[in-house]
Amino acid sequence: MIIFIFIILLFIGLPLVFVLGLTGMIYIIIQDNSLLLVPQRMFVQIDSFVLMAVPLFLLAGNLLSEGGFTVRILRFCKAFVGHVRGGLGYVNVLASMLFAGISGSALADVFGLGSIEIPMMVKDGYDKDFAAAVTASSSIIGPIIPPSIAFVVFGAIANVSIAALLLGGILPGILLGIAMMAIVGWISKIRNYPKSEVRASWKEIFYATKESVLAIIAPIIIIGGILSGIFTPTEAAVIADVYALIIALFIYKEIKFSDLPRIFLKSAIATAACFLIISTAGIFGWMLAAEEIPVKIMIFIQSISTNPIIILILINILLLFIGTWMDLTATLIVLTPVLLPVAISIGMNPVHFGVMMILNLEIGHITPPMGLCLFGAATVSKLPVEKVIKALIPFIIACIFVLFLVAYIPDLVLLIPNFFLK
């Protein structure tokens, strides 16, 4: 009955944060428990030192994206690949891979880079739907390549090393970028998209590299500090904020002190929205645990098949479907306790599962009917969603191919963490 209530609330268009909270509250009332459980479970869910990294990384992303890093990253990428056919498509993907190390957010990529990339590609002769599709699909690299807010949340829920998760996302993120560039190259050749007749000179390449080097080394500083043991992921987020503030204010000088209250407020609002979802999802997760839903789902999946290959396929199909409907953070909180025991039961490493799960849910953000990045790209490009969906199909197929490589080849996730974190 309670799941039926959840589905009804979701389909009538109620915001997800209220769907999760109301469903849990109704369950508590039906079970005749004290409503004091509601604030208690909400507080317990966000009472985590690790989760302090979330607002800090959000602030760093806002400081860096508004501090002139976006334009410099685009200029850097264009200097290297702008002269080949479909060059601006490659620039779009490469910029997303580099921007991933700054924002760690897919939507930040769509709106931050997309507002520059899509008009630039259209002006250069590319179809607008293709530009929107490249922007939407490449945006999902953001939460895979470290730093990543999603990995912080998963690590806090599953009690898994966040450093291992961050490192585990490197190879899958690079694979995603390569797969998308292959699609860009293929479509650009078929449609005969333009290429620049003038190759960037060594002087231009040097200047572009010099201008963007401070943006490129930001994730290196963060990950390097975590690996060396100098600071924890939460402390790394503080370092990222200090670094972003110094560069944006005093070196690039793209923001002023008068801009800081607006940027802080923007980050605070994003943090409040994120933490509200996390806290209400805590009520829903408590309800699932009370009803032993994780155990029941594990028994159900294993009743279909005990073959690890089949179980992984079932898990991925479920995640792909749910990822189109639900916010990533809420999905992680609700489904991690449900699916992680199933994954462990077939011998899957929790770090491997976490990276696979987040990659899967990110693909859901570019698939209909409710993909957030899909709608974001349609908004930025001012195109009908249906047109963007059609252009996205080759990119979605490429992403699913990478997903199954990651799911069935554990070393693609575990190789780097095992090397650095022995």
C-alpha positions in Angstrom: 0.0 0.0 0.0 2.7 2.5 1.0 4.6 1.9 -2.3 1.3 2.6 -4.1 1.0 5.9 -2.3 4.5 6.8 -3.3 3.8 6.1 -7.0 0.6 8.1 -6.9 2.3 11.1 -5.3 5.1 10.9 -7.8 2.9 10.7 -10.9 0.6 13.6 -9.9 3.7 15.8 -10.2 4.5 16.5 -6.5 8.1 17.5 -6.1 10.2 14.5 -5.1 11.3 16.0 -1.8 7.7 16.1 -0.7 6.9 12.7 -2.2 9.7 11.1 -0.1 8.8 12.9 3.1 5.0 12.5 2.8 5.2 8.8 2.0 7.4 8.2 5.1 5.2 10.3 7.3 2.0 8.5 6.1 3.7 5.2 6.9 4.6 6.4 10.4 1.0 7.5 11.0 -0.4 4.1 9.7 2.0 2.2 12.0 0.9 4.4 14.9 4.4 5.6 15.7 5.3 9.0 17.1 5.7 11.8 14.5 8.9 12.7 16.4 10.5 10.1 14.2 10.2 12.5 11.2 12.6 15.2 12.4 14.8 12.6 14.1 15.3 10.6 10.9 15.8 13.8 8.9 18.5 15.0 11.2 20.2 11.6 11.5 20.4 11.4 7.7 22.4 14.6 7.3 24.4 14.3 10.6 27.6 13.3 8.8 31.0 14.9 8.7 31.6 13.5 5.2 28.4 15.3 3.9 30.0 18.6 4.8 32.0 18.2 1.6 28.8 18.7 -0.4 28.2 22.5 0.2 31.9 23.1 0.1 32.3 21.5 -3.4 29.1 23.3 -4.6 30.7 26.6 -3.5 34.0 25.7 -5.2 32.1 24.9 -8.4 30.2 28.2 -8.4 33.4 30.2 -7.7 35.3 28.5 -10.5 32.6 28.5 -13.1 31.9 32.2 -12.5 35.6 33.0 -12.1 36.5 32.7 -15.8 37.5 29.1 -15.8 34.9 28.0 -18.3 36.0 30.3 -21.2 39.7 29.4 -20.6 39.0 25.7 -20.7 37.1 26.0 -23.9 39.9 28.1 -25.4 42.4 25.4 -24.3 40.4 22.6 -25.9 39.8 24.5 -29.1 43.6 25.2 -29.5 44.2 21.4 -29.7 41.3 19.9 -31.6 39.5 22.9 -33.2 41.1 22.3 -36.6 39.7 18.8 -37.2 36.3 18.0 -38.7 33.7 18.2 -36.0 36.3 20.0 -33.8 33.8 22.0 -31.8 32.1 18.7 -30.9 35.3 17.4 -29.6 35.9 20.7 -27.7 32.5 20.2 -26.1 33.3 16.8 -24.8 36.9 17.6 -23.7 35.7 20.8 -22.0 33.1 18.7 -20.1 35.9 16.2 -19.0 38.0 19.1 -17.7 35.0 21.0 -16.2 34.1 17.8 -14.4 37.2 18.3 -12.2 35.8 21.7 -11.2 32.0 21.4 -10.7 31.3 17.6 -10.3 27.8 18.4 -11.3 26.0 17.4 -14.6 23.5 20.3 -14.5 26.2 22.8 -13.9 27.9 21.5 -17.0 24.7 21.8 -19.1 24.0 25.4 -18.1 27.5 26.6 -17.5 29.2 25.2 -20.6 26.1 24.7 -22.7 25.2 28.4 -22.7 28.5 29.1 -24.4 29.1 25.9 -26.4 25.7 25.5 -28.2 25.6 29.1 -29.7 29.2 28.7 -30.6 28.6 25.4 -32.5 25.5 26.7 -34.2 27.3 29.8 -35.4 30.0 27.6 -36.9 27.6 25.5 -38.9 26.6 22.6 -36.7 22.9 21.5 -36.3 21.4 22.9 -33.1 20.0 19.5 -32.1 23.4 17.9 -32.5 25.0 20.7 -30.3 22.4 20.1 -27.6 22.9 16.4 -27.7 26.6 16.6 -27.3 26.2 19.1 -24.5 23.7 16.9 -22.6 25.5 13.6 -23.1 29.0 15.0 -22.2 27.5 16.7 -19.1 27.1 13.3 -17.3 30.9 12.9 -17.2 30.8 15.6 -14.4 29.7 13.3 -11.5 32.0 10.5 -12.7 35.4 12.2 -12.9 36.5 13.5 -9.5 35.7 15.5 -7.5 32.1 14.2 -7.4 29.3 15.1 -5.0 27.6 11.8 -5.9 30.5 9.8 -4.7 30.6 11.7 -1.4 26.9 10.9 -0.9 27.3 7.2 -1.8 30.4 6.9 0.4 28.5 8.4 3.4 25.5 6.0 2.9 27.5 2.8 2.2 30.4 3.5 4.5 32.8 3.1 1.6 36.1 4.9 1.1 35.4 8.2 -0.7 39.0 8.3 -1.9 38.6 4.9 -3.5 35.3 6.0 -5.1 36.9 9.2 -6.5 39.8 7.3 -8.0 37.4 4.6 -9.3 35.6 7.1 -11.4 38.6 8.2 -13.4 38.8 5.4 -16.0 35.0 5.1 -16.5 34.9 8.9 -17.0 37.7 8.8 -19.6 36.0 5.9 -21.4 32.7 7.9 -21.5 34.6 10.8 -23.1 36.3 8.6 -25.7 32.9 6.9 -26.6 31.2 10.3 -27.0 34.1 11.6 -29.2 33.8 8.5 -31.4 30.1 9.3 -31.9 31.0 13.0 -32.6 33.6 12.0 -35.2 31.2 9.5 -36.9 28.3 12.0 -37.1 30.5 14.9 -38.2 31.9 12.8 -41.1 28.4 11.8 -42.2 27.0 15.3 -42.0 30.2 16.9 -43.3 30.4 19.4 -40.4 33.0 22.2 -40.8 36.6 22.2 -39.7 38.8 25.2 -39.2 41.2 25.7 -42.1 43.7 27.4 -39.8 45.5 25.2 -37.2 46.4 26.9 -33.9 50.0 28.0 -33.9 52.4 26.8 -31.2 52.2 30.4 -29.7 48.4 30.1 -29.5 48.6 26.7 -28.0 51.1 27.9 -25.4 49.0 30.9 -24.5 45.8 28.8 -24.2 47.6 26.3 -22.0 49.1 29.1 -19.8 45.7 30.7 -19.4 44.0 27.4 -18.4 46.6 25.6 -16.4 45.2 26.9 -13.1 41.8 25.4 -13.9 43.3 22.1 -15.1 45.4 21.5 -12.0 42.5 22.1 -9.6 41.3 18.5 -9.5 45.0 17.3 -9.4 45.5 19.3 -6.2 42.3 17.9 -4.6 42.9 14.2 -5.5 46.6 14.5 -4.8 46.0 15.8 -1.4 43.6 13.0 -0.6 45.9 10.3 -1.9 48.9 11.7 0.0 46.9 11.7 3.2 47.4 15.5 3.7 43.7 16.0 4.0 40.4 14.1 4.0 37.8 14.6 1.2 35.9 17.1 3.3 39.1 19.0 4.0 39.9 18.8 0.3 36.6 20.7 -0.4 37.8 23.5 1.9 41.1 23.6 0.0 39.1 23.8 -3.3 37.2 26.8 -2.0 40.3 28.7 -0.9 42.0 27.9 -4.2 38.9 29.0 -6.2 38.6 32.2 -4.2 42.2 33.2 -4.7 42.3 32.4 -8.4 38.9 34.0 -9.2 39.5 37.2 -7.2 43.2 37.9 -7.5 44.5 36.2 -10.6 41.7 36.0 -13.2 39.9 38.9 -11.6 36.6 37.8 -13.1 34.6 38.2 -9.9 34.7 41.0 -7.3 34.2 41.0 -3.6 30.8 42.5 -4.3 29.9 39.3 -6.2 30.6 37.0 -3.3 27.3 37.5 -1.4 25.4 36.5 -4.5 27.6 33.4 -5.1 27.4 32.4 -1.4 23.6 32.7 -1.5 23.4 30.7 -4.8 25.5 27.9 -3.2 23.5 28.0 0.0 20.2 27.6 -1.9 21.6 24.7 -3.8 22.9 23.1 -0.6 19.5 23.6 1.1 17.8 21.9 -1.8 20.3 19.0 -1.8 20.1 18.5 2.0 16.4 18.7 2.1 16.2 15.8 -0.4 18.8 13.8 1.5 16.9 14.3 4.8 13.5 13.4 3.5 14.9 10.4 1.7 16.2 9.4 5.1 12.6 9.0 6.3 11.7 7.0 3.2 14.8 4.8 3.7 13.9 4.2 7.3 10.5 3.0 6.1 12.0 0.6 3.6 14.3 -0.8 6.3 11.4 -1.2 8.7 9.5 -3.2 6.1 12.6 -5.2 5.2 12.2 -4.2 1.6 16.0 -4.6 0.9 15.8 -8.3 2.0 12.6 -8.9 0.1 14.1 -7.4 -3.1 17.3 -9.4 -2.7 15.2 -12.6 -2.3 13.1 -11.7 -5.4 16.0 -11.0 -7.6 17.8 -14.2 -6.5 14.5 -16.1 -7.2 14.7 -15.1 -10.8 18.4 -16.1 -11.2 21.5 -16.8 -9.1 23.7 -16.1 -12.1 25.8 -12.9 -11.3 25.6 -11.9 -15.0 21.8 -12.0 -15.0 21.6 -10.3 -11.6 23.8 -7.4 -12.8 21.6 -7.0 -15.9 18.5 -6.8 -13.8 20.1 -4.2 -11.4 21.2 -2.1 -14.3 17.8 -2.2 -16.0 16.1 -1.2 -12.7 18.6 1.7 -12.2 18.3 2.9 -15.8 14.5 3.1 -15.4 14.5 4.8 -12.0 17.3 7.2 -13.0 14.9 8.8 -15.6 12.4 9.7 -12.8 14.2 10.4 -9.6 16.9 12.8 -8.4 20.3 11.1 -8.2 20.9 12.0 -4.6 17.5 10.7 -3.4 17.9 7.5 -5.5 21.3 6.8 -3.9 19.9 7.2 -0.4 16.8 5.1 -1.1 18.3 2.3 -3.3 21.9 1.9 -2.0 20.7 0.0 1.1 18.4 -2.0 -1.1 20.8 -3.0 -3.9 24.2 -3.0 -2.3 23.5 -6.2 -0.3 22.4 -7.9 -3.6 25.7 -6.7 -5.3 27.8 -7.9 -2.4 26.0 -11.3 -2.4 27.3 -11.9 -5.9 30.8 -11.0 -4.9 30.8 -7.4 -6.2 33.2 -4.9 -4.6 31.2 -2.0 -3.0 33.5 0.6 -4.7 32.8 -1.1 -8.1 29.1 -1.1 -7.4 29.0 2.5 -6.4 30.8 3.7 -9.5 28.5 1.5 -11.7 25.4 2.8 -9.9 26.2 6.5 -10.3 27.2 6.0 -13.9 23.9 4.2 -14.5 21.8 6.9 -12.8 23.7 9.7 -14.7 22.7 8.0 -18.0 19.1 8.2 -16.7 19.6 12.0 -16.8 19.8 12.1 -20.6 17.0 9.5 -21.3 13.3 10.2 -21.6 10.8 10.8 -20.1 12.3 12.9 -17.2 16.1 13.2 -17.8 17.2 16.4 -16.0 20.1 17.0 -18.4 18.0 16.3 -21.4 15.5 19.0 -20.3 18.4 21.3 -19.4 19.9 21.0 -22.9 16.5 21.6 -24.5 16.1 24.7 -22.4 19.5 26.1 -23.2 19.2 25.4 -26.9 15.5 26.5 -27.0 14.6 23.3 -28.9 11.6 20.9 -28.4 12.6 18.0 -26.1 11.5 15.5 -28.8 14.1 16.8 -31.2 16.9 16.6 -28.6 15.9 13.1 -27.7 16.3 12.0 -31.3 19.7 13.5 -31.6 20.7 11.9 -28.3 20.0 8.3 -29.3 23.6 7.4 -30.6 25.1 9.0 -27.5 22.8 7.0 -25.2 23.8 3.8 -26.9 27.5 4.7 -26.5 26.9 5.4 -22.8 25.1 2.1 -22.2 28.0 0.3 -23.9 30.4 1.9 -21.5 28.1 1.1 -18.6 28.2 -2.6 -19.4 32.0 -2.5 -19.8 32.2 -1.0 -16.4 29.7 -3.5 -14.9 31.5 -6.6 -16.2 35.1 -5.5 -16.1 35.8 -4.6 -12.4 39.4 -3.5 -13.1 38.1 -0.5 -15.0 37.0 0.8 -11.7 39.3 -0.9 -9.2 42.7 -0.7 -11.0 43.6 2.9 -9.9 42.2 2.6 -6.3 44.0 -0.7 -5.8 47.3 0.8 -7.1 47.2 3.9 -4.9 45.3 2.7 -1.8 46.9 -0.7 -1.0 
